[in-house]
Amino acid sequence: MPDHAIAAEGLRKRYGGSSGHQALDGLDLAVPTGMVYGLLGPNGAGKTTAVRALATLMRLDSGRAVVCGHDVTREPELVRASIGLTGQYAAVDEQLTGRQNLVMFGRLFKLGPRAARRRADELLERFDLTAAAGRGAGQYSGGMRRRLDLAASLIRTPEVLFLDEPTTGLDPRSRNQVWDAVRSLVAGGTTVLLTTQYLEEADQLAERIAVIDGGRVVAEGTPDTLKGLIGGDRVEVVVRHRGQLAAVAELVARVGEGHPPETDPDTRRVSVAVRDRVAALTEVVRALHDAGIGVEDIGTRRPTLDEAFLHLTGERSAPRAEVAA
């Protein structure tokens, strides 16, 4: 697949022998070139195993994968020369300054002393770390360390960058800084394969998302496509008293076009999927008025990615749905 930076078919990996955990169970993946592609799934779904296998850090039991045109099993050296990898935790030396870290990585990648210093300065400027270049990395904030880690993975500009939960543990401000850095990478031509525990992160960054469960892809598409799997727009009503839920649900059901309304006693909320949100909202408002039922709130909204995720995988071990400000 020449238009794909990553193509994988039937990837299988089991830990602990025949009775162990099946981490990958026939995983298929096709990542187009030049975008952020998200891998989303519950804890233990196989996201990190997939990244490690595609980055040649782990041998597969079976299946075939091609990264940047190179087979990960037969041509691991060529794959490694074409990719970058940032794991879940920043791999920088906190005893060294930011500049020293990048120069060290440059030397490890066989750049000469002058070329390593020049590349370090380019990356410090690119990731807005020039002012902190002479400070020890141990004094950096979490977001600054993550940006330094990203910079280190780009000493040699990779065709594909694997980001395995790059913002885990970061505060919202630091997370936004990393998001900006990722967008900049893609604008420069790098393909990014992103695994994340944050639904909002996948929604914000990824052009396409594969939802993994049980070591295989259970759904794939754009964020809007995945949201559409659970229906279109919804009309929501928040009642003033729980005792009104049944009466409001009966009224709301009229606009559901065959979809039964959902009620949540804890939030005093009634909602239903509708085809025409404006017409449905108008009808519900009129019906509530005619019935003399006052409500606390009413409106329409579109499905969220976390709702799509729960629909596809169930509620166990759901990723965090934190919204970064």
C-alpha positions as protocol buffer text, in pm:
chain_id: "A"
residue {
  index: 1
  type: MET
  ca { x: 0 y: 0 z: 0 }
}
residue {
  index: 2
  type: PRO
  ca { x: 217 y: 287 z: -128 }
}
residue {
  index: 3
  type: ASP
  ca { x: -2 y: 560 z: 25 }
}
residue {
  index: 4
  type: HIS
  ca { x: 28 y: 409 z: 372 }
}
residue {
  index: 5
  type: ALA
  ca { x: 310 y: 475 z: 615 }
}
residue {
  index: 6
  type: ILE
  ca { x: 215 y: 164 z: 816 }
}
residue {
  index: 7
  type: ALA
  ca { x: 40 y: -149 z: 693 }
}
residue {
  index: 8
  type: ALA
  ca { x: -16 y: -450 z: 919 }
}
residue {
  index: 9
  type: GLU
  ca { x: -206 y: -772 z: 862 }
}
residue {
  index: 10
  type: GLY
  ca { x: -296 y: -1044 z: 1109 }
}
residue {
  index: 11
  type: LEU
  ca { x: -57 y: -940 z: 1389 }
}
residue {
  index: 12
  type: ARG
  ca { x: -54 y: -1187 z: 1677 }
}
residue {
  index: 13
  type: LYS
  ca { x: 139 y: -1179 z: 2003 }
}
residue {
  index: 14
  type: ARG
  ca { x: 86 y: -1387 z: 2316 }
}
residue {
  index: 15
  type: TYR
  ca { x: 266 y: -1339 z: 2646 }
}
residue {
  index: 16
  type: GLY
  ca { x: 335 y: -1634 z: 2875 }
}
residue {
  index: 17
  type: GLY
  ca { x: 300 y: -1931 z: 2641 }
}
residue {
  index: 18
  type: SER
  ca { x: -14 y: -2107 z: 2523 }
}
residue {
  index: 19
  type: SER
  ca { x: -205 y: -2029 z: 2843 }
}
residue {
  index: 20
  type: GLY
  ca { x: -87 y: -1668 z: 2862 }
}
residue {
  index: 21
  type: HIS
  ca { x: -239 y: -1335 z: 2759 }
}
residue {
  index: 22
  type: GLN
  ca { x: -323 y: -1285 z: 2391 }
}
residue {
  index: 23
  type: ALA
  ca { x: -211 y: -923 z: 2351 }
}
residue {
  index: 24
  type: LEU
  ca { x: -262 y: -908 z: 1973 }
}
residue {
  index: 25
  type: ASP
  ca { x: -519 y: -1134 z: 1811 }
}
residue {
  index: 26
  type: GLY
  ca { x: -517 y: -1076 z: 1436 }
}
residue {
  index: 27
  type: LEU
  ca { x: -464 y: -700 z: 1437 }
}
residue {
  index: 28
  type: ASP
  ca { x: -499 y: -528 z: 1097 }
}
residue {
  index: 29
  type: LEU
  ca { x: -391 y: -168 z: 1054 }
}
residue {
  index: 30
  type: ALA
  ca { x: -350 y: 73 z: 761 }
}
residue {
  index: 31
  type: VAL
  ca { x: -214 y: 417 z: 848 }
}
residue {
  index: 32
  type: PRO
  ca { x: -219 y: 675 z: 565 }
}
residue {
  index: 33
  type: THR
  ca { x: 87 y: 889 z: 516 }
}
residue {
  index: 34
  type: GLY
  ca { x: 100 y: 1241 z: 657 }
}
residue {
  index: 35
  type: MET
  ca { x: -154 y: 1240 z: 942 }
}
residue {
  index: 36
  type: VAL
  ca { x: -204 y: 1172 z: 1310 }
}
residue {
  index: 37
  type: TYR
  ca { x: -358 y: 826 z: 1340 }
}
residue {
  index: 38
  type: GLY
  ca { x: -495 y: 734 z: 1681 }
}
residue {
  index: 39
  type: LEU
  ca { x: -503 y: 397 z: 1855 }
}
residue {
  index: 40
  type: LEU
  ca { x: -769 y: 395 z: 2122 }
}
residue {
  index: 41
  type: GLY
  ca { x: -867 y: 112 z: 2352 }
}
residue {
  index: 42
  type: PRO
  ca { x: -916 y: -5 z: 2711 }
}
residue {
  index: 43
  type: ASN
  ca { x: -619 y: -84 z: 2933 }
}
residue {
  index: 44
  type: GLY
  ca { x: -466 y: -410 z: 2812 }
}
residue {
  index: 45
  type: ALA
  ca { x: -628 y: -387 z: 2468 }
}
residue {
  index: 46
  type: GLY
  ca { x: -292 y: -422 z: 2290 }
}
residue {
  index: 47
  type: LYS
  ca { x: -204 y: -61 z: 2202 }
}
residue {
  index: 48
  type: THR
  ca { x: 148 y: -57 z: 2348 }
}
residue {
  index: 49
  type: THR
  ca { x: 220 y: -409 z: 2222 }
}
residue {
  index: 50
  type: ALA
  ca { x: 124 y: -298 z: 1871 }
}
residue {
  index: 51
  type: VAL
  ca { x: 356 y: 3 z: 1891 }
}
residue {
  index: 52
  type: ARG
  ca { x: 645 y: -204 z: 2023 }
}
residue {
  index: 53
  type: ALA
  ca { x: 601 y: -462 z: 1749 }
}
residue {
  index: 54
  type: LEU
  ca { x: 576 y: -202 z: 1471 }
}
residue {
  index: 55
  type: ALA
  ca { x: 884 y: -24 z: 1609 }
}
residue {
  index: 56
  type: THR
  ca { x: 1080 y: -356 z: 1595 }
}
residue {
  index: 57
  type: LEU
  ca { x: 1117 y: -369 z: 1975 }
}
residue {
  index: 58
  type: MET
  ca { x: 926 y: -696 z: 1996 }
}
residue {
  index: 59
  type: ARG
  ca { x: 906 y: -1004 z: 1776 }
}
residue {
  index: 60
  type: LEU
  ca { x: 559 y: -1101 z: 1656 }
}
residue {
  index: 61
  type: ASP
  ca { x: 427 y: -1456 z: 1681 }
}
residue {
  index: 62
  type: SER
  ca { x: 271 y: -1421 z: 1335 }
}
residue {
  index: 63
  type: GLY
  ca { x: 145 y: -1168 z: 1087 }
}
residue {
  index: 64
  type: ARG
  ca { x: 317 y: -916 z: 865 }
}
residue {
  index: 65
  type: ALA
  ca { x: 385 y: -545 z: 906 }
}
residue {
  index: 66
  type: VAL
  ca { x: 545 y: -290 z: 678 }
}
residue {
  index: 67
  type: VAL
  ca { x: 660 y: 49 z: 808 }
}
residue {
  index: 68
  type: CYS
  ca { x: 792 y: 315 z: 569 }
}
residue {
  index: 69
  type: GLY
  ca { x: 806 y: 48 z: 299 }
}
residue {
  index: 70
  type: HIS
  ca { x: 1020 y: -192 z: 505 }
}
residue {
  index: 71
  type: ASP
  ca { x: 919 y: -525 z: 656 }
}
residue {
  index: 72
  type: VAL
  ca { x: 955 y: -507 z: 1035 }
}
residue {
  index: 73
  type: THR
  ca { x: 1069 y: -870 z: 1058 }
}
residue {
  index: 74
  type: ARG
  ca { x: 1305 y: -894 z: 761 }
}
residue {
  index: 75
  type: GLU
  ca { x: 1432 y: -535 z: 755 }
}
residue {
  index: 76
  type: PRO
  ca { x: 1432 y: -409 z: 1115 }
}
residue {
  index: 77
  type: GLU
  ca { x: 1741 y: -191 z: 1068 }
}
residue {
  index: 78
  type: LEU
  ca { x: 1579 y: -2 z: 780 }
}
residue {
  index: 79
  type: VAL
  ca { x: 1260 y: 44 z: 983 }
}
residue {
  index: 80
  type: ARG
  ca { x: 1456 y: 184 z: 1278 }
}
residue {
  index: 81
  type: ALA
  ca { x: 1637 y: 426 z: 1048 }
}
residue {
  index: 82
  type: SER
  ca { x: 1300 y: 564 z: 933 }
}
residue {
  index: 83
  type: ILE
  ca { x: 1112 y: 605 z: 1261 }
}
residue {
  index: 84
  type: GLY
  ca { x: 1114 y: 786 z: 1593 }
}
residue {
  index: 85
  type: LEU
  ca { x: 964 y: 661 z: 1919 }
}
residue {
  index: 86
  type: THR
  ca { x: 851 y: 844 z: 2230 }
}
residue {
  index: 87
  type: GLY
  ca { x: 734 y: 618 z: 2510 }
}
residue {
  index: 88
  type: GLN
  ca { x: 503 y: 680 z: 2802 }
}
residue {
  index: 89
  type: TYR
  ca { x: 776 y: 839 z: 3014 }
}
residue {
  index: 90
  type: ALA
  ca { x: 1029 y: 1105 z: 2913 }
}
residue {
  index: 91
  type: ALA
  ca { x: 1366 y: 942 z: 2840 }
}
residue {
  index: 92
  type: VAL
  ca { x: 1589 y: 1241 z: 2911 }
}
residue {
  index: 93
  type: ASP
  ca { x: 1887 y: 1266 z: 3145 }
}
residue {
  index: 94
  type: GLU
  ca { x: 1783 y: 1505 z: 3421 }
}
residue {
  index: 95
  type: GLN
  ca { x: 2147 y: 1570 z: 3516 }
}
residue {
  index: 96
  type: LEU
  ca { x: 2217 y: 1724 z: 3175 }
}
residue {
  index: 97
  type: THR
  ca { x: 2089 y: 2052 z: 3036 }
}
residue {
  index: 98
  type: GLY
  ca { x: 1831 y: 2053 z: 2761 }
}
residue {
  index: 99
  type: ARG
  ca { x: 2096 y: 2134 z: 2501 }
}
residue {
  index: 100
  type: GLN
  ca { x: 2335 y: 1867 z: 2635 }
}
residue {
  index: 101
  type: ASN
  ca { x: 2059 y: 1606 z: 2612 }
}
residue {
  index: 102
  type: LEU
  ca { x: 1997 y: 1682 z: 2247 }
}
residue {
  index: 103
  type: VAL
  ca { x: 2366 y: 1699 z: 2160 }
}
residue {
  index: 104
  type: MET
  ca { x: 2412 y: 1360 z: 2329 }
}
residue {
  index: 105
  type: PHE
  ca { x: 2131 y: 1208 z: 2124 }
}
residue {
  index: 106
  type: GLY
  ca { x: 2278 y: 1362 z: 1812 }
}
residue {
  index: 107
  type: ARG
  ca { x: 2614 y: 1201 z: 1881 }
}
residue {
  index: 108
  type: LEU
  ca { x: 2442 y: 867 z: 1946 }
}
residue {
  index: 109
  type: PHE
  ca { x: 2286 y: 901 z: 1602 }
}
residue {
  index: 110
  type: LYS
  ca { x: 2638 y: 944 z: 1463 }
}
residue {
  index: 111
  type: LEU
  ca { x: 2622 y: 1317 z: 1393 }
}
residue {
  index: 112
  type: GLY
  ca { x: 2953 y: 1501 z: 1416 }
}
residue {
  index: 113
  type: PRO
  ca { x: 3007 y: 1743 z: 1710 }
}
residue {
  index: 114
  type: ARG
  ca { x: 2924 y: 2054 z: 1507 }
}
residue {
  index: 115
  type: ALA
  ca { x: 2622 y: 1894 z: 1333 }
}
residue {
  index: 116
  type: ALA
  ca { x: 2490 y: 1765 z: 1668 }
}
residue {
  index: 117
  type: ARG
  ca { x: 2509 y: 2114 z: 1822 }
}
residue {
  index: 118
  type: ARG
  ca { x: 2343 y: 2271 z: 1520 }
}
residue {
  index: 119
  type: ARG
  ca { x: 2061 y: 2015 z: 1521 }
}
residue {
  index: 120
  type: ALA
  ca { x: 2014 y: 2061 z: 1897 }
}
residue {
  index: 121
  type: ASP
  ca { x: 1972 y: 2437 z: 1855 }
}
residue {
  index: 122
  type: GLU
  ca { x: 1723 y: 2386 z: 1570 }
}
residue {
  index: 123
  type: LEU
  ca { x: 1509 y: 2155 z: 1782 }
}
residue {
  index: 124
  type: LEU
  ca { x: 1529 y: 2374 z: 2093 }
}
residue {
  index: 125
  type: GLU
  ca { x: 1390 y: 2662 z: 1888 }
}
residue {
  index: 126
  type: ARG
  ca { x: 1126 y: 2444 z: 1723 }
}
residue {
  index: 127
  type: PHE
  ca { x: 993 y: 2323 z: 2058 }
}
residue {
  index: 128
  type: ASP
  ca { x: 1018 y: 2662 z: 2231 }
}
residue {
  index: 129
  type: LEU
  ca { x: 1293 y: 2549 z: 2466 }
}
residue {
  index: 130
  type: THR
  ca { x: 1573 y: 2788 z: 2368 }
}
residue {
  index: 131
  type: ALA
  ca { x: 1534 y: 3002 z: 2681 }
}
residue {
  index: 132
  type: ALA
  ca { x: 1567 y: 2690 z: 2899 }
}
residue {
  index: 133
  type: ALA
  ca { x: 1844 y: 2526 z: 2694 }
}
residue {
  index: 134
  type: GLY
  ca { x: 2110 y: 2584 z: 2960 }
}
residue {
  index: 135
  type: ARG
  ca { x: 1902 y: 2461 z: 3253 }
}
residue {
  index: 136
  type: GLY
  ca { x: 1918 y: 2107 z: 3385 }
}
residue {
  index: 137
  type: ALA
  ca { x: 1636 y: 1891 z: 3250 }
}
residue {
  index: 138
  type: GLY
  ca { x: 1557 y: 1799 z: 3611 }
}
residue {
  index: 139
  type: GLN
  ca { x: 1434 y: 2156 z: 3657 }
}
residue {
  index: 140
  type: TYR
  ca { x: 1194 y: 2134 z: 3362 }
}
residue {
  index: 141
  type: SER
  ca { x: 819 y: 2106 z: 3407 }
}
residue {
  index: 142
  type: GLY
  ca { x: 648 y: 1788 z: 3291 }
}
residue {
  index: 143
  type: GLY
  ca { x: 541 y: 1952 z: 2967 }
}
residue {
  index: 144
  type: MET
  ca { x: 891 y: 2083 z: 2898 }
}
residue {
  index: 145
  type: ARG
  ca { x: 1042 y: 1737 z: 2956 }
}
residue {
  index: 146
  type: ARG
  ca { x: 790 y: 1587 z: 2718 }
}
residue {
  index: 147
  type: ARG
  ca { x: 875 y: 1845 z: 2452 }
}
residue {
  index: 148
  type: LEU
  ca { x: 1245 y: 1776 z: 2505 }
}
residue {
  index: 149
  type: ASP
  ca { x: 1173 y: 1405 z: 2468 }
}
residue {
  index: 150
  type: LEU
  ca { x: 986 y: 1472 z: 2142 }
}
residue {
  index: 151
  type: ALA
  ca { x: 1278 y: 1683 z: 2020 }
}
residue {
  index: 152
  type: ALA
  ca { x: 1520 y: 1397 z: 2096 }
}
residue {
  index: 153
  type: SER
  ca { x: 1312 y: 1158 z: 1885 }
}
residue {
  index: 154
  type: LEU
  ca { x: 1347 y: 1398 z: 1592 }
}
residue {
  index: 155
  type: ILE
  ca { x: 1725 y: 1427 z: 1582 }
}
residue {
  index: 156
  type: ARG
  ca { x: 1692 y: 1246 z: 1252 }
}
residue {
  index: 157
  type: THR
  ca { x: 1364 y: 1362 z: 1102 }
}
residue {
  index: 158
  type: PRO
  ca { x: 1156 y: 1041 z: 1098 }
}
residue {
  index: 159
  type: GLU
  ca { x: 905 y: 945 z: 836 }
}
residue {
  index: 160
  type: VAL
  ca { x: 693 y: 791 z: 1112 }
}
residue {
  index: 161
  type: LEU
  ca { x: 684 y: 888 z: 1479 }
}
residue {
  index: 162
  type: PHE
  ca { x: 530 y: 653 z: 1735 }
}
residue {
  index: 163
  type: LEU
  ca { x: 385 y: 836 z: 2035 }
}
residue {
  index: 164
  type: ASP
  ca { x: 279 y: 599 z: 2312 }
}
residue {
  index: 165
  type: GLU
  ca { x: 57 y: 791 z: 2555 }
}
residue {
  index: 166
  type: PRO
  ca { x: 273 y: 1105 z: 2530 }
}
residue {
  index: 167
  type: THR
  ca { x: 72 y: 1324 z: 2769 }
}
residue {
  index: 168
  type: THR
  ca { x: 4 y: 1080 z: 3053 }
}
residue {
  index: 169
  type: GLY
  ca { x: 30 y: 1264 z: 3385 }
}
residue {
  index: 170
  type: LEU
  ca { x: 58 y: 1612 z: 3234 }
}
residue {
  index: 171
  type: ASP
  ca { x: -154 y: 1907 z: 3343 }
}
residue {
  index: 172
  type: PRO
  ca { x: -389 y: 2061 z: 3083 }
}
residue {
  index: 173
  type: ARG
  ca { x: -150 y: 2345 z: 2993 }
}
residue {
  index: 174
  type: SER
  ca { x: 142 y: 2106 z: 2934 }
}
residue {
  index: 175
  type: ARG
  ca { x: -84 y: 1872 z: 2738 }
}
residue {
  index: 176
  type: ASN
  ca { x: -182 y: 2155 z: 2505 }
}
residue {
  index: 177
  type: GLN
  ca { x: 186 y: 2236 z: 2449 }
}
residue {
  index: 178
  type: VAL
  ca { x: 252 y: 1877 z: 2345 }
}
residue {
  index: 179
  type: TRP
  ca { x: -54 y: 1884 z: 2117 }
}
residue {
  index: 180
  type: ASP
  ca { x: 84 y: 2193 z: 1943 }
}
residue {
  index: 181
  type: ALA
  ca { x: 419 y: 2017 z: 1897 }
}
residue {
  index: 182
  type: VAL
  ca { x: 250 y: 1712 z: 1742 }
}
residue {
  index: 183
  type: ARG
  ca { x: 51 y: 1928 z: 1499 }
}
residue {
  index: 184
  type: SER
  ca { x: 375 y: 2099 z: 1399 }
}
residue {
  index: 185
  type: LEU
  ca { x: 538 y: 1763 z: 1326 }
}
residue {
  index: 186
  type: VAL
  ca { x: 257 y: 1654 z: 1095 }
}
residue {
  index: 187
  type: ALA
  ca { x: 264 y: 1990 z: 919 }
}
residue {
  index: 188
  type: GLY
  ca { x: 630 y: 1916 z: 849 }
}
residue {
  index: 189
  type: GLY
  ca { x: 547 y: 1584 z: 682 }
}
residue {
  index: 190
  type: THR
  ca { x: 583 y: 1329 z: 962 }
}
residue {
  index: 191
  type: THR
  ca { x: 320 y: 1058 z: 1008 }
}
residue {
  index: 192
  type: VAL
  ca { x: 228 y: 1012 z: 1374 }
}
residue {
  index: 193
  type: LEU
  ca { x: 84 y: 695 z: 1526 }
}
residue {
  index: 194
  type: LEU
  ca { x: -63 y: 803 z: 1860 }
}
residue {
  index: 195
  type: THR
  ca { x: -182 y: 581 z: 2141 }
}
residue {
  index: 196
  type: THR
  ca { x: -362 y: 765 z: 2415 }
}
residue {
  index: 197
  type: GLN
  ca { x: -567 y: 720 z: 2729 }
}
residue {
  index: 198
  type: TYR
  ca { x: -738 y: 1055 z: 2673 }
}
residue {
  index: 199
  type: LEU
  ca { x: -1047 y: 1054 z: 2452 }
}
residue {
  index: 200
  type: GLU
  ca { x: -1029 y: 1430 z: 2411 }
}
residue {
  index: 201
  type: GLU
  ca { x: -672 y: 1397 z: 2288 }
}
residue {
  index: 202
  type: ALA
  ca { x: -770 y: 1151 z: 2016 }
}
residue {
  index: 203
  type: ASP
  ca { x: -1063 y: 1373 z: 1915 }
}
residue {
  index: 204
  type: GLN
  ca { x: -843 y: 1683 z: 1896 }
}
residue {
  index: 205
  type: LEU
  ca { x: -541 y: 1536 z: 1716 }
}
residue {
  index: 206
  type: ALA
  ca { x: -629 y: 1229 z: 1512 }
}
residue {
  index: 207
  type: GLU
  ca { x: -769 y: 1245 z: 1160 }
}
residue {
  index: 208
  type: ARG
  ca { x: -849 y: 875 z: 1181 }
}
residue {
  index: 209
  type: ILE
  ca { x: -884 y: 643 z: 1480 }
}
residue {
  index: 210
  type: ALA
  ca { x: -871 y: 267 z: 1522 }
}
residue {
  index: 211
  type: VAL
  ca { x: -1049 y: 136 z: 1831 }
}
residue {
  index: 212
  type: ILE
  ca { x: -874 y: -175 z: 1962 }
}
residue {
  index: 213
  type: ASP
  ca { x: -1032 y: -426 z: 2197 }
}
residue {
  index: 214
  type: GLY
  ca { x: -904 y: -774 z: 2276 }
}
residue {
  index: 215
  type: GLY
  ca { x: -602 y: -732 z: 2051 }
}
residue {
  index: 216
  type: ARG
  ca { x: -793 y: -654 z: 1732 }
}
residue {
  index: 217
  type: VAL
  ca { x: -950 y: -352 z: 1563 }
}
residue {
  index: 218
  type: VAL
  ca { x: -1324 y: -334 z: 1636 }
}
residue {
  index: 219
  type: ALA
  ca { x: -1390 y: -4 z: 1454 }
}
residue {
  index: 220
  type: GLU
  ca { x: -1195 y: 239 z: 1237 }
}
residue {
  index: 221
  type: GLY
  ca { x: -1267 y: 577 z: 1084 }
}
residue {
  index: 222
  type: THR
  ca { x: -1267 y: 949 z: 1143 }
}
residue {
  index: 223
  type: PRO
  ca { x: -1375 y: 1074 z: 1487 }
}
residue {
  index: 224
  type: ASP
  ca { x: -1708 y: 1187 z: 1338 }
}
residue {
  index: 225
  type: THR
  ca { x: -1760 y: 847 z: 1174 }
}
residue {
  index: 226
  type: LEU
  ca { x: -1707 y: 669 z: 1505 }
}
residue {
  index: 227
  type: LYS
  ca { x: -1942 y: 906 z: 1684 }
}
residue {
  index: 228
  type: GLY
  ca { x: -2201 y: 838 z: 1416 }
}
residue {
  index: 229
  type: LEU
  ca { x: -2202 y: 467 z: 1503 }
}
residue {
  index: 230
  type: ILE
  ca { x: -2425 y: 541 z: 1802 }
}
residue {
  index: 231
  type: GLY
  ca { x: -2668 y: 758 z: 1612 }
}
residue {
  index: 232
  type: GLY
  ca { x: -2691 y: 1123 z: 1523 }
}
residue {
  index: 233
  type: ASP
  ca { x: -2794 y: 1426 z: 1726 }
}
residue {
  index: 234
  type: ARG
  ca { x: -2971 y: 1389 z: 2058 }
}
residue {
  index: 235
  type: VAL
  ca { x: -3234 y: 1593 z: 2236 }
}
residue {
  index: 236
  type: GLU
  ca { x: -3167 y: 1612 z: 2610 }
}
residue {
  index: 237
  type: VAL
  ca { x: -3396 y: 1727 z: 2889 }
}
residue {
  index: 238
  type: VAL
  ca { x: -3293 y: 1776 z: 3252 }
}
residue {
  index: 239
  type: VAL
  ca { x: -3600 y: 1758 z: 3476 }
}
residue {
  index: 240
  type: ARG
  ca { x: -3639 y: 1946 z: 3802 }
}
residue {
  index: 241
  type: HIS
  ca { x: -3748 y: 1643 z: 4000 }
}
residue {
  index: 242
  type: ARG
  ca { x: -3678 y: 1271 z: 3951 }
}
residue {
  index: 243
  type: GLY
  ca { x: -4050 y: 1204 z: 3975 }
}
residue {
  index: 244
  type: GLN
  ca { x: -4092 y: 1377 z: 3637 }
}
residue {
  index: 245
  type: LEU
  ca { x: -3859 y: 1137 z: 3451 }
}
residue {
  index: 246
  type: ALA
  ca { x: -4129 y: 894 z: 3337 }
}
residue {
  index: 247
  type: ALA
  ca { x: -4364 y: 1166 z: 3211 }
}
residue {
  index: 248
  type: VAL
  ca { x: -4088 y: 1349 z: 3025 }
}
residue {
  index: 249
  type: ALA
  ca { x: -3955 y: 1025 z: 2878 }
}
residue {
  index: 250
  type: GLU
  ca { x: -4301 y: 955 z: 2736 }
}
residue {
  index: 251
  type: LEU
  ca { x: -4312 y: 1297 z: 2570 }
}
residue {
  index: 252
  type: VAL
  ca { x: -3954 y: 1275 z: 2439 }
}
residue {
  index: 253
  type: ALA
  ca { x: -4020 y: 929 z: 2292 }
}
residue {
  index: 254
  type: ARG
  ca { x: -4249 y: 1089 z: 2033 }
}
residue {
  index: 255
  type: VAL
  ca { x: -3952 y: 1248 z: 1852 }
}
residue {
  index: 256
  type: GLY
  ca { x: -3725 y: 945 z: 1877 }
}
residue {
  index: 257
  type: GLU
  ca { x: -3844 y: 787 z: 1551 }
}
residue {
  index: 258
  type: GLY
  ca { x: -3830 y: 439 z: 1696 }
}
residue {
  index: 259
  type: HIS
  ca { x: -3532 y: 499 z: 1926 }
}
residue {
  index: 260
  type: PRO
  ca { x: -3631 y: 456 z: 2291 }
}
residue {
  index: 261
  type: PRO
  ca { x: -3528 y: 743 z: 2519 }
}
residue {
  index: 262
  type: GLU
  ca { x: -3256 y: 694 z: 2779 }
}
residue {
  index: 263
  type: THR
  ca { x: -3307 y: 810 z: 3135 }
}
residue {
  index: 264
  type: ASP
  ca { x: -3046 y: 877 z: 3401 }
}
residue {
  index: 265
  type: PRO
  ca { x: -3196 y: 921 z: 3748 }
}
residue {
  index: 266
  type: ASP
  ca { x: -2864 y: 1041 z: 3895 }
}
residue {
  index: 267
  type: THR
  ca { x: -2846 y: 1341 z: 3662 }
}
residue {
  index: 268
  type: ARG
  ca { x: -3226 y: 1367 z: 3614 }
}
residue {
  index: 269
  type: ARG
  ca { x: -3162 y: 1352 z: 3240 }
}
residue {
  index: 270
  type: VAL
  ca { x: -3376 y: 1215 z: 2956 }
}
residue {
  index: 271
  type: SER
  ca { x: -3227 y: 1191 z: 2607 }
}
residue {
  index: 272
  type: VAL
  ca { x: -3313 y: 1040 z: 2271 }
}
residue {
  index: 273
  type: ALA
  ca { x: -3145 y: 1018 z: 1930 }
}
residue {
  index: 274
  type: VAL
  ca { x: -3324 y: 1223 z: 1661 }
}
residue {
  index: 275
  type: ARG
  ca { x: -3293 y: 1277 z: 1288 }
}
residue {
  index: 276
  type: ASP
  ca { x: -3379 y: 1648 z: 1267 }
}
residue {
  index: 277
  type: ARG
  ca { x: -3258 y: 1815 z: 1583 }
}
residue {
  index: 278
  type: VAL
  ca { x: -3426 y: 2154 z: 1526 }
}
residue {
  index: 279
  type: ALA
  ca { x: -3768 y: 2007 z: 1451 }
}
residue {
  index: 280
  type: ALA
  ca { x: -3736 y: 1757 z: 1736 }
}
residue {
  index: 281
  type: LEU
  ca { x: -3633 y: 2022 z: 1987 }
}
residue {
  index: 282
  type: THR
  ca { x: -3921 y: 2246 z: 1882 }
}
residue {
  index: 283
  type: GLU
  ca { x: -4170 y: 1962 z: 1922 }
}
residue {
  index: 284
  type: VAL
  ca { x: -4039 y: 1865 z: 2267 }
}
residue {
  index: 285
  type: VAL
  ca { x: -4050 y: 2223 z: 2393 }
}
residue {
  index: 286
  type: ARG
  ca { x: -4409 y: 2258 z: 2270 }
}
residue {
  index: 287
  type: ALA
  ca { x: -4512 y: 1923 z: 2425 }
}
residue {
  index: 288
  type: LEU
  ca { x: -4358 y: 2011 z: 2760 }
}
residue {
  index: 289
  type: HIS
  ca { x: -4533 y: 2349 z: 2758 }
}
residue {
  index: 290
  type: ASP
  ca { x: -4870 y: 2195 z: 2671 }
}
residue {
  index: 291
  type: ALA
  ca { x: -4827 y: 1939 z: 2949 }
}
residue {
  index: 292
  type: GLY
  ca { x: -4739 y: 2208 z: 3198 }
}
residue {
  index: 293
  type: ILE
  ca { x: -4404 y: 2047 z: 3281 }
}
residue {
  index: 294
  type: GLY
  ca { x: -4124 y: 2284 z: 3372 }
}
residue {
  index: 295
  type: VAL
  ca { x: -3767 y: 2159 z: 3324 }
}
residue {
  index: 296
  type: GLU
  ca { x: -3426 y: 2270 z: 3441 }
}
residue {
  index: 297
  type: ASP
  ca { x: -3254 y: 2250 z: 3103 }
}
residue {
  index: 298
  type: ILE
  ca { x: -3321 y: 2141 z: 2746 }
}
residue {
  index: 299
  type: GLY
  ca { x: -3110 y: 2132 z: 2433 }
}
residue {
  index: 300
  type: THR
  ca { x: -2948 y: 1928 z: 2158 }
}
residue {
  index: 301
  type: ARG
  ca { x: -2600 y: 1786 z: 2135 }
}
residue {
  index: 302
  type: ARG
  ca { x: -2392 y: 1560 z: 1915 }
}
residue {
  index: 303
  type: PRO
  ca { x: -2250 y: 1224 z: 2032 }
}
residue {
  index: 304
  type: THR
  ca { x: -1907 y: 1234 z: 2195 }
}
residue {
  index: 305
  type: LEU
  ca { x: -1609 y: 1009 z: 2128 }
}
residue {
  index: 306
  type: ASP
  ca { x: -1629 y: 863 z: 2478 }
}
residue {
  index: 307
  type: GLU
  ca { x: -1989 y: 753 z: 2410 }
}
residue {
  index: 308
  type: ALA
  ca { x: -1875 y: 588 z: 2088 }
}
residue {
  index: 309
  type: PHE
  ca { x: -1590 y: 420 z: 2273 }
}
residue {
  index: 310
  type: LEU
  ca { x: -1818 y: 279 z: 2542 }
}
residue {
  index: 311
  type: HIS
  ca { x: -2062 y: 164 z: 2274 }
}
residue {
  index: 312
  type: LEU
  ca { x: -1783 y: -25 z: 2096 }
}
residue {
  index: 313
  type: THR
  ca { x: -1593 y: -173 z: 2389 }
}
residue {
  index: 314
  type: GLY
  ca { x: -1822 y: -166 z: 2693 }
}
residue {
  index: 315
  type: GLU
  ca { x: -1760 y: 30 z: 3012 }
}
residue {
  index: 316
  type: ARG
  ca { x: -1474 y: -176 z: 3152 }
}
residue {
  index: 317
  type: SER
  ca { x: -1136 y: -8 z: 3175 }
}
residue {
  index: 318
  type: ALA
  ca { x: -1248 y: 292 z: 2974 }
}
residue {
  index: 319
  type: PRO
  ca { x: -985 y: 549 z: 2882 }
}
residue {
  index: 320
  type: ARG
  ca { x: -995 y: 879 z: 3063 }
}
residue {
  index: 321
  type: ALA
  ca { x: -1231 y: 1131 z: 2913 }
}
residue {
  index: 322
  type: GLU
  ca { x: -1065 y: 1438 z: 3062 }
}
residue {
  index: 323
  type: VAL
  ca { x: -1106 y: 1760 z: 2873 }
}
residue {
  index: 324
  type: ALA
  ca { x: -788 y: 1961 z: 2841 }
}
residue {
  index: 325
  type: ALA
  ca { x: -850 y: 2329 z: 2888 }
}
